[in-house]
Amino acid sequence: MTTVEDFTQLATGSVALLEGEVARCPACGRNGVVKRPENETPYCIHAEESEMLCDGMRTDPTDCCRLPQ
Ligand SMILES: [Zn+2]
């Protein structure tokens, strides 16, 4: 089963279940969840697809922006 979550529809300050707090993307101005992985370029997820597998959950961002460092 695949579900698509659209973070652009969530209000800033609300918390997306799997990803974290929703904020406004500095790159495109839509809402999304900003990720700042260590040693990698930060990015903002606007939509992601998640799939329930027998060994857990797999998520793929379908719409995201790369942010300036
Ligand atoms: Zn964006």
N, CA, C, O and the ligand as a Tripos MOL2 file, in Angstrom:
@<TRIPOS>MOLECULE
protein
  277   275    70     0     0
PROTEIN
NO_CHARGES

@<TRIPOS>ATOM
      1 N           0.8440   -1.1920    0.0000 N.3       1 MET1
      2 CA          0.0000    0.0000    0.0000 C.3       1 MET1
      3 C           0.8840    1.2490    0.0000 C.2       1 MET1
      4 O           1.8210    1.3610    0.7900 O.2       1 MET1
      5 N           0.5740    2.1670   -0.8840 N.am      2 THR2
      6 CA          1.3610    3.3870   -0.9800 C.3       2 THR2
      7 C           0.5080    4.5860   -0.6100 C.2       2 THR2
      8 O          -0.6220    4.7190   -1.0800 O.2       2 THR2
      9 N           1.0350    5.4440    0.2160 N.am      3 THR3
     10 CA          0.3190    6.6710    0.5340 C.3       3 THR3
     11 C           1.2120    7.8640    0.2190 C.2       3 THR3
     12 O           2.4320    7.7970    0.3730 O.2       3 THR3
     13 N           0.6030    8.9350   -0.2150 N.am      4 VAL4
     14 CA          1.3490   10.1490   -0.5010 C.3       4 VAL4
     15 C           0.9660   11.2060    0.5210 C.2       4 VAL4
     16 O          -0.2120   11.4860    0.7390 O.2       4 VAL4
     17 N           1.9650   11.7740    1.1310 N.am      5 GLU5
     18 CA          1.7230   12.8610    2.0720 C.3       5 GLU5
     19 C           2.1680   14.1630    1.4470 C.2       5 GLU5
     20 O           3.2670   14.2710    0.9030 O.2       5 GLU5
     21 N           1.2880   15.1540    1.5350 N.am      6 ASP6
     22 CA          1.5850   16.4590    0.9570 C.3       6 ASP6
     23 C           1.7660   17.4630    2.0920 C.2       6 ASP6
     24 O           0.7920   17.8960    2.7090 O.2       6 ASP6
     25 N           3.0040   17.8240    2.3580 N.am      7 PHE7
     26 CA          3.2820   18.7140    3.4880 C.3       7 PHE7
     27 C           2.9500   20.1680    3.1760 C.2       7 PHE7
     28 O           2.8790   20.9970    4.0830 O.2       7 PHE7
     29 N           2.7460   20.4820    1.8980 N.am      8 THR8
     30 CA          2.4340   21.8770    1.5660 C.3       8 THR8
     31 C           1.0560   22.2600    2.0910 C.2       8 THR8
     32 O           0.7540   23.4450    2.2360 O.2       8 THR8
     33 N           0.2200   21.2630    2.3780 N.am      9 GLN9
     34 CA         -1.1300   21.5370    2.8780 C.3       9 GLN9
     35 C          -1.1800   21.7170    4.3920 C.2       9 GLN9
     36 O          -2.2110   22.1050    4.9410 O.2       9 GLN9
     37 N          -0.0680   21.4370    5.0630 N.am     10 LEU10
     38 CA         -0.0560   21.5520    6.5220 C.3      10 LEU10
     39 C           0.3440   22.9630    6.9370 C.2      10 LEU10
     40 O           1.0790   23.6450    6.2230 O.2      10 LEU10
     41 N          -0.1400   23.3880    8.0840 N.am     11 ALA11
     42 CA          0.1950   24.7200    8.5850 C.3      11 ALA11
     43 C           1.6110   24.7280    9.1560 C.2      11 ALA11
     44 O           2.0760   23.7340    9.7130 O.2      11 ALA11
     45 N           2.2850   25.8660    9.0070 N.am     12 THR12
     46 CA          3.6110   25.9730    9.6180 C.3      12 THR12
     47 C           3.4740   25.8290   11.1270 C.2      12 THR12
     48 O           2.5300   26.3460   11.7250 O.2      12 THR12
     49 N           4.4190   25.1260   11.7360 N.am     13 GLY13
     50 CA          4.3800   24.9200   13.1770 C.3      13 GLY13
     51 C           3.7010   23.6200   13.5550 C.2      13 GLY13
     52 O           3.8660   23.1450   14.6790 O.2      13 GLY13
     53 N           2.9210   23.0180   12.6200 N.am     14 SER14
     54 CA          2.3470   21.7140   12.9200 C.3      14 SER14
     55 C           3.4360   20.6640   12.6980 C.2      14 SER14
     56 O           4.4520   20.9410   12.0620 O.2      14 SER14
     57 N           3.2200   19.4810   13.2170 N.am     15 VAL15
     58 CA          4.2580   18.4670   13.1550 C.3      15 VAL15
     59 C           3.7960   17.2970   12.2970 C.2      15 VAL15
     60 O           2.7680   16.6780   12.5720 O.2      15 VAL15
     61 N           4.5640   17.0040   11.2560 N.am     16 ALA16
     62 CA          4.2780   15.8560   10.4140 C.3      16 ALA16
     63 C           4.7390   14.6000   11.1480 C.2      16 ALA16
     64 O           5.8390   14.5510   11.6980 O.2      16 ALA16
     65 N           3.9000   13.6180   11.1440 N.am     17 LEU17
     66 CA          4.0990   12.4270   11.9690 C.3      17 LEU17
     67 C           5.5060   11.8260   11.8510 C.2      17 LEU17
     68 O           6.1550   11.5670   12.8640 O.2      17 LEU17
     69 N           5.9680   11.6100   10.6420 N.am     18 LEU18
     70 CA          7.2310   10.8960   10.4710 C.3      18 LEU18
     71 C           8.4300   11.8200   10.3580 C.2      18 LEU18
     72 O           9.5560   11.4080   10.6380 O.2      18 LEU18
     73 N           8.2070   13.0550    9.9540 N.am     19 GLU19
     74 CA          9.3400   13.8560    9.5250 C.3      19 GLU19
     75 C           9.7360   14.9970   10.4390 C.2      19 GLU19
     76 O          10.9250   15.2900   10.5710 O.2      19 GLU19
     77 N           8.7750   15.6480   11.0720 N.am     20 GLY20
     78 CA          9.1380   16.7500   11.9430 C.3      20 GLY20
     79 C           8.2640   17.9610   11.7220 C.2      20 GLY20
     80 O           7.1570   17.8660   11.1910 O.2      20 GLY20
     81 N           8.7840   19.1080   12.1390 N.am     21 GLU21
     82 CA          7.9750   20.3150   12.1320 C.3      21 GLU21
     83 C           7.8970   20.9500   10.7470 C.2      21 GLU21
     84 O           8.8760   20.9910   10.0020 O.2      21 GLU21
     85 N           6.7100   21.4390   10.4310 N.am     22 VAL22
     86 CA          6.4730   22.0690    9.1390 C.3      22 VAL22
     87 C           6.8830   23.5400    9.1980 C.2      22 VAL22
     88 O           6.5200   24.2600   10.1270 O.2      22 VAL22
     89 N           7.6400   23.9720    8.1980 N.am     23 ALA23
     90 CA          8.0950   25.3570    8.1230 C.3      23 ALA23
     91 C           7.9810   25.8190    6.6820 C.2      23 ALA23
     92 O           7.7730   25.0130    5.7750 O.2      23 ALA23
     93 N           8.1200   27.1270    6.4770 N.am     24 ARG24
     94 CA          8.0590   27.6430    5.1200 C.3      24 ARG24
     95 C           9.4130   27.4350    4.4360 C.2      24 ARG24
     96 O          10.4610   27.7460    5.0020 O.2      24 ARG24
     97 N           9.3730   26.9160    3.2370 N.am     25 CYS25
     98 CA         10.5970   26.6520    2.4870 C.3      25 CYS25
     99 C          11.2220   27.9650    2.0190 C.2      25 CYS25
    100 O          10.5490   28.7590    1.3610 O.2      25 CYS25
    101 N          12.4970   28.2120    2.3440 N.am     26 PRO26
    102 CA         13.1290   29.4520    1.9050 C.3      26 PRO26
    103 C          13.3690   29.4840    0.3950 C.2      26 PRO26
    104 O          13.5820   30.5540   -0.1740 O.2      26 PRO26
    105 N          13.3360   28.3330   -0.2480 N.am     27 ALA27
    106 CA         13.6080   28.2810   -1.6850 C.3      27 ALA27
    107 C          12.3780   28.6070   -2.5280 C.2      27 ALA27
    108 O          12.4870   29.3460   -3.5060 O.2      27 ALA27
    109 N          11.2090   28.0710   -2.1700 N.am     28 CYS28
    110 CA         10.0370   28.2640   -3.0290 C.3      28 CYS28
    111 C           8.8390   28.8750   -2.3120 C.2      28 CYS28
    112 O           7.8540   29.2260   -2.9630 O.2      28 CYS28
    113 N           8.8960   29.0100   -0.9890 N.am     29 GLY29
    114 CA          7.8340   29.6830   -0.2630 C.3      29 GLY29
    115 C           6.6450   28.8110    0.1060 C.2      29 GLY29
    116 O           5.7120   29.2840    0.7550 O.2      29 GLY29
    117 N           6.6610   27.5340   -0.2990 N.am     30 ARG30
    118 CA          5.5850   26.6370    0.1160 C.3      30 ARG30
    119 C           5.9530   26.0190    1.4640 C.2      30 ARG30
    120 O           7.0980   26.1220    1.9050 O.2      30 ARG30
    121 N           4.9930   25.3820    2.1110 N.am     31 ASN31
    122 CA          5.2980   24.7310    3.3720 C.3      31 ASN31
    123 C           5.9260   23.3610    3.1310 C.2      31 ASN31
    124 O           5.6570   22.6970    2.1300 O.2      31 ASN31
    125 N           6.7530   22.9700    4.0610 N.am     32 GLY32
    126 CA          7.3980   21.6650    3.9440 C.3      32 GLY32
    127 C           8.1740   21.3700    5.2050 C.2      32 GLY32
    128 O           8.1700   22.1620    6.1470 O.2      32 GLY32
    129 N           8.8470   20.2190    5.2250 N.am     33 VAL33
    130 CA          9.6420   19.8350    6.3860 C.3      33 VAL33
    131 C          11.1130   19.9520    6.0080 C.2      33 VAL33
    132 O          11.5850   19.2940    5.0820 O.2      33 VAL33
    133 N          11.8270   20.7990    6.7390 N.am     34 VAL34
    134 CA         13.2460   21.0240    6.4430 C.3      34 VAL34
    135 C          14.0830   19.9600    7.1420 C.2      34 VAL34
    136 O          13.9360   19.7130    8.3390 O.2      34 VAL34
    137 N          14.9670   19.3360    6.3620 N.am     35 LYS35
    138 CA         15.8710   18.3260    6.8980 C.3      35 LYS35
    139 C          17.2860   18.8530    6.8010 C.2      35 LYS35
    140 O          17.6820   19.4190    5.7820 O.2      35 LYS35
    141 N          18.0400   18.6660    7.8570 N.am     36 ARG36
    142 CA         19.4360   19.1000    7.8390 C.3      36 ARG36
    143 C          20.3280   17.9350    8.2210 C.2      36 ARG36
    144 O          20.7880   17.8490    9.3600 O.2      36 ARG36
    145 N          20.5750   17.0380    7.2780 N.am     37 PRO37
    146 CA         21.4300   15.8850    7.5890 C.3      37 PRO37
    147 C          22.8630   16.3490    7.8060 C.2      37 PRO37
    148 O          23.3220   17.3010    7.1750 O.2      37 PRO37
    149 N          23.5510   15.6780    8.6920 N.am     38 GLU38
    150 CA         24.9370   16.0370    8.9570 C.3      38 GLU38
    151 C          25.7740   15.8090    7.7070 C.2      38 GLU38
    152 O          25.6410   14.7860    7.0350 O.2      38 GLU38
    153 N          26.6300   16.7650    7.4070 N.am     39 ASN39
    154 CA         27.5580   16.6680    6.2730 C.3      39 ASN39
    155 C          26.8750   16.5940    4.9170 C.2      39 ASN39
    156 O          27.4980   16.1960    3.9320 O.2      39 ASN39
    157 N          25.6110   16.9690    4.8530 N.am     40 GLU40
    158 CA         24.9450   16.9650    3.5530 C.3      40 GLU40
    159 C          24.1850   18.2600    3.3530 C.2      40 GLU40
    160 O          23.9150   18.9870    4.3090 O.2      40 GLU40
    161 N          23.8430   18.5430    2.1210 N.am     41 THR41
    162 CA         23.0810   19.7350    1.8070 C.3      41 THR41
    163 C          21.6970   19.6450    2.4400 C.2      41 THR41
    164 O          21.0180   18.6320    2.2760 O.2      41 THR41
    165 N          21.2600   20.6820    3.1620 N.am     42 PRO42
    166 CA         19.9020   20.6560    3.7110 C.3      42 PRO42
    167 C          18.8610   20.6800    2.5890 C.2      42 PRO42
    168 O          19.1180   21.2030    1.5050 O.2      42 PRO42
    169 N          17.6970   20.1140    2.8580 N.am     43 TYR43
    170 CA         16.6410   20.1080    1.8560 C.3      43 TYR43
    171 C          15.2960   20.2260    2.5430 C.2      43 TYR43
    172 O          15.1710   20.0130    3.7490 O.2      43 TYR43
    173 N          14.2950   20.5710    1.7510 N.am     44 CYS44
    174 CA         12.9480   20.7450    2.2770 C.3      44 CYS44
    175 C          12.0160   19.8050    1.5210 C.2      44 CYS44
    176 O          11.9120   19.8820    0.2960 O.2      44 CYS44
    177 N          11.3460   18.9290    2.2390 N.am     45 ILE45
    178 CA         10.4370   17.9700    1.6060 C.3      45 ILE45
    179 C           9.0420   18.5870    1.5230 C.2      45 ILE45
    180 O           8.5030   19.0500    2.5280 O.2      45 ILE45
    181 N           8.4680   18.5910    0.3420 N.am     46 HIS46
    182 CA          7.1010   19.0940    0.1780 C.3      46 HIS46
    183 C           6.0840   17.9700    0.0500 C.2      46 HIS46
    184 O           4.9290   18.1220    0.4480 O.2      46 HIS46
    185 N           6.5080   16.8590   -0.4970 N.am     47 ALA47
    186 CA          5.6020   15.7150   -0.6040 C.3      47 ALA47
    187 C           6.4460   14.4580   -0.5720 C.2      47 ALA47
    188 O           7.5710   14.4420   -1.0720 O.2      47 ALA47
    189 N           5.9020   13.4100    0.0150 N.am     48 GLU48
    190 CA          6.6260   12.1470   -0.0110 C.3      48 GLU48
    191 C           5.6570   10.9880   -0.0900 C.2      48 GLU48
    192 O           4.5040   11.0660    0.3330 O.2      48 GLU48
    193 N           6.1730    9.9200   -0.6450 N.am     49 GLU49
    194 CA          5.3970    8.7190   -0.8610 C.3      49 GLU49
    195 C           5.9110    7.7120    0.1490 C.2      49 GLU49
    196 O           7.1210    7.5130    0.2610 O.2      49 GLU49
    197 N           5.0200    7.0780    0.8820 N.am     50 SER50
    198 CA          5.5030    6.0370    1.7850 C.3      50 SER50
    199 C           4.8130    4.7240    1.4890 C.2      50 SER50
    200 O           3.6360    4.6730    1.1320 O.2      50 SER50
    201 N           5.5720    3.6860    1.6460 N.am     51 GLU51
    202 CA          5.0980    2.3630    1.2980 C.3      51 GLU51
    203 C           5.3650    1.4360    2.4770 C.2      51 GLU51
    204 O           6.4760    1.3950    3.0070 O.2      51 GLU51
    205 N           4.3510    0.7010    2.8770 N.am     52 MET52
    206 CA          4.4960   -0.2290    3.9750 C.3      52 MET52
    207 C           5.0640   -1.5390    3.4220 C.2      52 MET52
    208 O           4.4510   -2.1780    2.5660 O.2      52 MET52
    209 N           6.2320   -1.9280    3.9160 N.am     53 LEU53
    210 CA          6.8430   -3.1770    3.4740 C.3      53 LEU53
    211 C           6.8650   -4.1530    4.6430 C.2      53 LEU53
    212 O           6.6300   -3.7630    5.7870 O.2      53 LEU53
    213 N           7.1460   -5.4130    4.3580 N.am     54 CYS54
    214 CA          7.1120   -6.3940    5.4410 C.3      54 CYS54
    215 C           8.1870   -6.1190    6.4840 C.2      54 CYS54
    216 O           8.0390   -6.5120    7.6410 O.2      54 CYS54
    217 N           9.2770   -5.4430    6.0880 N.am     55 ASP55
    218 CA         10.3250   -5.1630    7.0610 C.3      55 ASP55
    219 C          10.3440   -3.7070    7.5080 C.2      55 ASP55
    220 O          11.3350   -3.2360    8.0650 O.2      55 ASP55
    221 N           9.2580   -3.0050    7.2670 N.am     56 GLY56
    222 CA          9.2000   -1.6350    7.7480 C.3      56 GLY56
    223 C           8.6160   -0.6940    6.7230 C.2      56 GLY56
    224 O           7.9610   -1.1140    5.7680 O.2      56 GLY56
    225 N           8.8600    0.5690    6.9310 N.am     57 MET57
    226 CA          8.2790    1.6010    6.0860 C.3      57 MET57
    227 C           9.3630    2.2030    5.2150 C.2      57 MET57
    228 O          10.4650    2.4830    5.6860 O.2      57 MET57
    229 N           9.0490    2.4020    3.9400 N.am     58 ARG58
    230 CA          9.9950    3.0490    3.0470 C.3      58 ARG58
    231 C           9.4130    4.3760    2.6150 C.2      58 ARG58
    232 O           8.2490    4.4280    2.2170 O.2      58 ARG58
    233 N          10.1750    5.4430    2.6800 N.am     59 THR59
    234 CA          9.6590    6.7330    2.2270 C.3      59 THR59
    235 C          10.5610    7.2990    1.1440 C.2      59 THR59
    236 O          11.7870    7.2040    1.2190 O.2      59 THR59
    237 N           9.9330    7.8870    0.1360 N.am     60 ASP60
    238 CA         10.6350    8.5360   -0.9650 C.3      60 ASP60
    239 C          10.0800    9.9310   -1.1460 C.2      60 ASP60
    240 O           8.8870   10.0970   -1.3990 O.2      60 ASP60
    241 N          10.9300   10.9370   -1.0200 N.am     61 PRO61
    242 CA         10.4280   12.2880   -1.3240 C.3      61 PRO61
    243 C          10.0890   12.3850   -2.8070 C.2      61 PRO61
    244 O          10.9060   12.0210   -3.6530 O.2      61 PRO61
    245 N           8.9020   12.8660   -3.1250 N.am     62 THR62
    246 CA          8.5100   13.0270   -4.5260 C.3      62 THR62
    247 C           8.6350   14.4790   -4.9530 C.2      62 THR62
    248 O           8.6460   14.7770   -6.1480 O.2      62 THR62
    249 N           8.7300   15.3780   -3.9950 N.am     63 ASP63
    250 CA          8.8400   16.7990   -4.3020 C.3      63 ASP63
    251 C           9.6620   17.4510   -3.1980 C.2      63 ASP63
    252 O           9.1930   17.5750   -2.0670 O.2      63 ASP63
    253 N          10.8630   17.8610   -3.5130 N.am     64 CYS64
    254 CA         11.6680   18.5330   -2.4870 C.3      64 CYS64
    255 C          12.5990   19.5610   -3.1160 C.2      64 CYS64
    256 O          12.9280   19.4810   -4.2990 O.2      64 CYS64
    257 N          13.0210   20.5340   -2.3000 N.am     65 CYS65
    258 CA         13.9350   21.5840   -2.7360 C.3      65 CYS65
    259 C          15.2480   21.4120   -2.0000 C.2      65 CYS65
    260 O          15.2760   21.0670   -0.8190 O.2      65 CYS65
    261 N          16.3350   21.6570   -2.7140 N.am     66 ARG66
    262 CA         17.6220   21.7490   -2.0310 C.3      66 ARG66
    263 C          17.7900   23.1680   -1.5310 C.2      66 ARG66
    264 O          17.4630   24.1210   -2.2390 O.2      66 ARG66
    265 N          18.2910   23.3140   -0.3330 N.am     67 LEU67
    266 CA         18.4450   24.6330    0.2550 C.3      67 LEU67
    267 C          19.9060   25.0420    0.2420 C.2      67 LEU67
    268 O          20.8060   24.2030    0.2700 O.2      67 LEU67
    269 N          20.1200   26.3400    0.1980 N.am     68 PRO68
    270 CA         21.5170   26.8050    0.3150 C.3      68 PRO68
    271 C          22.0450   26.4440    1.6980 C.2      68 PRO68
    272 O          21.2820   26.4090    2.6630 O.2      68 PRO68
    273 N          23.3290   26.1800    1.8010 N.am     69 GLN69
    274 CA         23.9420   25.7970    3.0800 C.3      69 GLN69
    275 C          23.7730   26.8760    4.1300 C.2      69 GLN69
    276 O          24.2300   26.7130    5.2610 O.2      69 GLN69
    277 ZN         10.5560   24.3340   -1.6300 Zn       70 ZN70
@<TRIPOS>BOND
     1     1     2 1
     2     2     3 1
     3     3     4 2
     4     3     5 am
     5     5     6 1
     6     6     7 1
     7     7     8 2
     8     7     9 am
     9     9    10 1
    10    10    11 1
    11    11    12 2
    12    11    13 am
    13    13    14 1
    14    14    15 1
    15    15    16 2
    16    15    17 am
    17    17    18 1
    18    18    19 1
    19    19    20 2
    20    19    21 am
    21    21    22 1
    22    22    23 1
    23    23    24 2
    24    23    25 am
    25    25    26 1
    26    26    27 1
    27    27    28 2
    28    27    29 am
    29    29    30 1
    30    30    31 1
    31    31    32 2
    32    31    33 am
    33    33    34 1
    34    34    35 1
    35    35    36 2
    36    35    37 am
    37    37    38 1
    38    38    39 1
    39    39    40 2
    40    39    41 am
    41    41    42 1
    42    42    43 1
    43    43    44 2
    44    43    45 am
    45    45    46 1
    46    46    47 1
    47    47    48 2
    48    47    49 am
    49    49    50 1
    50    50    51 1
    51    51    52 2
    52    51    53 am
    53    53    54 1
    54    54    55 1
    55    55    56 2
    56    55    57 am
    57    57    58 1
    58    58    59 1
    59    59    60 2
    60    59    61 am
    61    61    62 1
    62    62    63 1
    63    63    64 2
    64    63    65 am
    65    65    66 1
    66    66    67 1
    67    67    68 2
    68    67    69 am
    69    69    70 1
    70    70    71 1
    71    71    72 2
    72    71    73 am
    73    73    74 1
    74    74    75 1
    75    75    76 2
    76    75    77 am
    77    77    78 1
    78    78    79 1
    79    79    80 2
    80    79    81 am
    81    81    82 1
    82    82    83 1
    83    83    84 2
    84    83    85 am
    85    85    86 1
    86    86    87 1
    87    87    88 2
    88    87    89 am
    89    89    90 1
    90    90    91 1
    91    91    92 2
    92    91    93 am
    93    93    94 1
    94    94    95 1
    95    95    96 2
    96    95    97 am
    97    97    98 1
    98    98    99 1
    99    99   100 2
   100    99   101 am
   101   101   102 1
   102   102   103 1
   103   103   104 2
   104   103   105 am
   105   105   106 1
   106   106   107 1
   107   107   108 2
   108   107   109 am
   109   109   110 1
   110   110   111 1
   111   111   112 2
   112   111   113 am
   113   113   114 1
   114   114   115 1
   115   115   116 2
   116   115   117 am
   117   117   118 1
   118   118   119 1
   119   119   120 2
   120   119   121 am
   121   121   122 1
   122   122   123 1
   123   123   124 2
   124   123   125 am
   125   125   126 1
   126   126   127 1
   127   127   128 2
   128   127   129 am
   129   129   130 1
   130   130   131 1
   131   131   132 2
   132   131   133 am
   133   133   134 1
   134   134   135 1
   135   135   136 2
   136   135   137 am
   137   137   138 1
   138   138   139 1
   139   139   140 2
   140   139   141 am
   141   141   142 1
   142   142   143 1
   143   143   144 2
   144   143   145 am
   145   145   146 1
   146   146   147 1
   147   147   148 2
   148   147   149 am
   149   149   150 1
   150   150   151 1
   151   151   152 2
   152   151   153 am
   153   153   154 1
   154   154   155 1
   155   155   156 2
   156   155   157 am
   157   157   158 1
   158   158   159 1
   159   159   160 2
   160   159   161 am
   161   161   162 1
   162   162   163 1
   163   163   164 2
   164   163   165 am
   165   165   166 1
   166   166   167 1
   167   167   168 2
   168   167   169 am
   169   169   170 1
   170   170   171 1
   171   171   172 2
   172   171   173 am
   173   173   174 1
   174   174   175 1
   175   175   176 2
   176   175   177 am
   177   177   178 1
   178   178   179 1
   179   179   180 2
   180   179   181 am
   181   181   182 1
   182   182   183 1
   183   183   184 2
   184   183   185 am
   185   185   186 1
   186   186   187 1
   187   187   188 2
   188   187   189 am
   189   189   190 1
   190   190   191 1
   191   191   192 2
   192   191   193 am
   193   193   194 1
   194   194   195 1
   195   195   196 2
   196   195   197 am
   197   197   198 1
   198   198   199 1
   199   199   200 2
   200   199   201 am
   201   201   202 1
   202   202   203 1
   203   203   204 2
   204   203   205 am
   205   205   206 1
   206   206   207 1
   207   207   208 2
   208   207   209 am
   209   209   210 1
   210   210   211 1
   211   211   212 2
   212   211   213 am
   213   213   214 1
   214   214   215 1
   215   215   216 2
   216   215   217 am
   217   217   218 1
   218   218   219 1
   219   219   220 2
   220   219   221 am
   221   221   222 1
   222   222   223 1
   223   223   224 2
   224   223   225 am
   225   225   226 1
   226   226   227 1
   227   227   228 2
   228   227   229 am
   229   229   230 1
   230   230   231 1
   231   231   232 2
   232   231   233 am
   233   233   234 1
   234   234   235 1
   235   235   236 2
   236   235   237 am
   237   237   238 1
   238   238   239 1
   239   239   240 2
   240   239   241 am
   241   241   242 1
   242   242   243 1
   243   243   244 2
   244   243   245 am
   245   245   246 1
   246   246   247 1
   247   247   248 2
   248   247   249 am
   249   249   250 1
   250   250   251 1
   251   251   252 2
   252   251   253 am
   253   253   254 1
   254   254   255 1
   255   255   256 2
   256   255   257 am
   257   257   258 1
   258   258   259 1
   259   259   260 2
   260   259   261 am
   261   261   262 1
   262   262   263 1
   263   263   264 2
   264   263   265 am
   265   265   266 1
   266   266   267 1
   267   267   268 2
   268   267   269 am
   269   269   270 1
   270   270   271 1
   271   271   272 2
   272   271   273 am
   273   273   274 1
   274   274   275 1
   275   275   276 2
@<TRIPOS>SUBSTRUCTURE
     1 MET1         2 RESIDUE 1 A MET
     2 THR2         6 RESIDUE 1 A THR
     3 THR3        10 RESIDUE 1 A THR
     4 VAL4        14 RESIDUE 1 A VAL
     5 GLU5        18 RESIDUE 1 A GLU
     6 ASP6        22 RESIDUE 1 A ASP
     7 PHE7        26 RESIDUE 1 A PHE
     8 THR8        30 RESIDUE 1 A THR
     9 GLN9        34 RESIDUE 1 A GLN
    10 LEU10       38 RESIDUE 1 A LEU
    11 ALA11       42 RESIDUE 1 A ALA
    12 THR12       46 RESIDUE 1 A THR
    13 GLY13       50 RESIDUE 1 A GLY
    14 SER14       54 RESIDUE 1 A SER
    15 VAL15       58 RESIDUE 1 A VAL
    16 ALA16       62 RESIDUE 1 A ALA
    17 LEU17       66 RESIDUE 1 A LEU
    18 LEU18       70 RESIDUE 1 A LEU
    19 GLU19       74 RESIDUE 1 A GLU
    20 GLY20       78 RESIDUE 1 A GLY
    21 GLU21       82 RESIDUE 1 A GLU
    22 VAL22       86 RESIDUE 1 A VAL
    23 ALA23       90 RESIDUE 1 A ALA
    24 ARG24       94 RESIDUE 1 A ARG
    25 CYS25       98 RESIDUE 1 A CYS
    26 PRO26      102 RESIDUE 1 A PRO
    27 ALA27      106 RESIDUE 1 A ALA
    28 CYS28      110 RESIDUE 1 A CYS
    29 GLY29      114 RESIDUE 1 A GLY
    30 ARG30      118 RESIDUE 1 A ARG
    31 ASN31      122 RESIDUE 1 A ASN
    32 GLY32      126 RESIDUE 1 A GLY
    33 VAL33      130 RESIDUE 1 A VAL
    34 VAL34      134 RESIDUE 1 A VAL
    35 LYS35      138 RESIDUE 1 A LYS
    36 ARG36      142 RESIDUE 1 A ARG
    37 PRO37      146 RESIDUE 1 A PRO
    38 GLU38      150 RESIDUE 1 A GLU
    39 ASN39      154 RESIDUE 1 A ASN
    40 GLU40      158 RESIDUE 1 A GLU
    41 THR41      162 RESIDUE 1 A THR
    42 PRO42      166 RESIDUE 1 A PRO
    43 TYR43      170 RESIDUE 1 A TYR
    44 CYS44      174 RESIDUE 1 A CYS
    45 ILE45      178 RESIDUE 1 A ILE
    46 HIS46      182 RESIDUE 1 A HIS
    47 ALA47      186 RESIDUE 1 A ALA
    48 GLU48      190 RESIDUE 1 A GLU
    49 GLU49      194 RESIDUE 1 A GLU
    50 SER50      198 RESIDUE 1 A SER
    51 GLU51      202 RESIDUE 1 A GLU
    52 MET52      206 RESIDUE 1 A MET
    53 LEU53      210 RESIDUE 1 A LEU
    54 CYS54      214 RESIDUE 1 A CYS
    55 ASP55      218 RESIDUE 1 A ASP
    56 GLY56      222 RESIDUE 1 A GLY
    57 MET57      226 RESIDUE 1 A MET
    58 ARG58      230 RESIDUE 1 A ARG
    59 THR59      234 RESIDUE 1 A THR
    60 ASP60      238 RESIDUE 1 A ASP
    61 PRO61      242 RESIDUE 1 A PRO
    62 THR62      246 RESIDUE 1 A THR
    63 ASP63      250 RESIDUE 1 A ASP
    64 CYS64      254 RESIDUE 1 A CYS
    65 CYS65      258 RESIDUE 1 A CYS
    66 ARG66      262 RESIDUE 1 A ARG
    67 LEU67      266 RESIDUE 1 A LEU
    68 PRO68      270 RESIDUE 1 A PRO
    69 GLN69      274 RESIDUE 1 A GLN
    70 ZN70       277 GROUP 0 **** ****
